[in-house]
């Protein structure tokens, strides 16, 4: 599975659990940290926890290492680092506050 396919599968998993505003950014050549960022918004702390769990479960089901998880649902921001794909799950407030998409304004968005 390519990194782009992994990002798409991750986005689909998030969407299946009712994540909002799911976006995939191709940051190859822009970021030295990863190839793709996936960003999604959850409605509340329990929803963020469920979204992060779904990302890990879908990775395991696809034979991909689930990655390292940083952050707590109550903080409003959970990051799942799978090297080639980094997933950000935000509360609406945290996503607006940190506005990470502004950093990736030049990145190509990947449809899923």
N, C-alpha and C positions, 0 to 999 in steps of 0.2 A: 504494500500500500504506500503510495506517495504521501508526502506531507500535505499536499493540497487535498487529497482524498480523505486523509485523516481529519483535516480541518472541516471539510464538508460533513463528514459523518458526525463530528462533534456538534456542529451547528444543528444538524437534524435531530440529534439526541436532545439538545436543549429545547428546540422548538416543540418536540414531542411532549415535553413536560411544561408547556405553556410559558416558556421564557419569552420576554418581549424584546423587540428591537435587536434581534440577533444579527451580528455583522461579522464577516470574515475579512481580514485585511492581509494582503500579500505584502509583507515588509522585507522581502529579500532585496538586498541592496540599500535598504533604508536603516534597518536595525541589525546590529551585530549580535543580537541575543537570540533571535529565532527567525523562522521563515514566515510563520503565520500567527496572527493574533485573532482570537475569537472573543468577541465581547457580547454579553447578554445581560438583560435586566430581569431580576426577580422581584416579586411584589412585597415580600417580607422575609424576615430571618428564616422561618421554616422552609419557605420556598427556595431561598438561596442554598440551604443545606440539601434539599432534594435535587436541585439542579447540579450541584457539585457531585453528589452521589451518582446521578445519572451519567455524568461525563465519565466518571471512573468506571462505572459498570459497562457502559458501551465500549470503552477502550478494552477492558478485559475480554468482552465478548468477541471483539475483533482481533484479539491476540496482541494487543498493544499494551505496553507497560502503562499503568494508570497515572503515573507521574506523582510529583510532590505537590502537596496542598499546603498553602499558606493562607492565613486569615481565618476569621471566624464569622459565622453568619450574622451575629449581633453587631459586628463592625461594619457591615454593609458591603464588604468586598472580600471575595475569595479568589485566589489565583491558583491555577493548576498548571504546573510547568511540566510539559512532556518533551522538552528540548526543541523539536522542530515546530511544535504548536504550543502556544501559551494561551490559556483560557482565563478570561476575566469574567466573573459573575458579580454583578453589582446590584445594590439597592438603587432605586431611582435617584435618591439624594446623592449617594456616593458617585454614581455615574455622571451626574450633572456637575458635581463639585470638582472631580478630578479631570474630567473632560479629556480622557486619553486619546480620543479620536482626533483631537486637534494635532497631536503629535504625528498622526498617521495620515494627515490630509493629502499627502502625495502618494499614498499607497493605493494600489488597485484593490477594489472590493471584489470579492469572489462571490458569485451567485451560488445558491444551493437549493 
